[in-house]
Amino acid sequence: MESIDKAEQKKYKTEILLKSKRFKKYQIDFLKALLTEPEYTLKEAEQIVETFFGKEGEE
């Protein structure tokens, strides 16, 4: 359980997140506009993107 918490809390550089498979379905320009901080956890980045795109990005 502790390793999952650490993985969720790990921060990734925004450029890495922009290139990840997880966010590939979104246009990179929109992601750059939304993810303006230098680093995010996966959960933080997902929440920001989902708040903007809602379920529309889901296919």
N, C-alpha and C positions, 0 to 999 in steps of 0.2 A: 504494500500500500504506500509506503514511504517513497519508493522509487517512482511511482506514478505521480505523486505530488511533486517531486523534484522535476520530473519531465514536463509537467504542466506549468511549472514556475520558471523553467529555463527560458531566457530571453534570446531571441534571434534577431539578427540585423534585418532591417526592413528590406534591403535588397535581396536577401536570401528568401524571405517570405514571398516577395513578388515573383520569384522564379520557381517557387515550389508548386508541386502538382496540386496541392490543396486549393490554390487560388488561380489555377490556370484557366478556369472557366470565365474569369472576369477580365475585362480589358485593363491592361497594365496602367494606363493613364488614370483611370478611375481609382485604382488601388493606390497609386502614388498620391493622389489628392486626398484620400481618406487616411492613409497611414503616413502621417507626417513626422512621427517621432523616430529617432534612430534605431530603437529596439522595441520589440513587443514579445509577450508570451504568445503561444498559439491561441490560447483562449481569448486574450485581449484582442488580437487581430481578427479572429473569427467574429467576435461580438460586434466590432466596429463595422465590418463588412456586412454582416447579417442585418444590422440596424439600418444600414443604408439601402441595401438591395432587398432585404426581406427574404422571403422564400422564392422570389423571382429567379434568383441565381441557381436554384436547385433544379436539376433536370432528372 
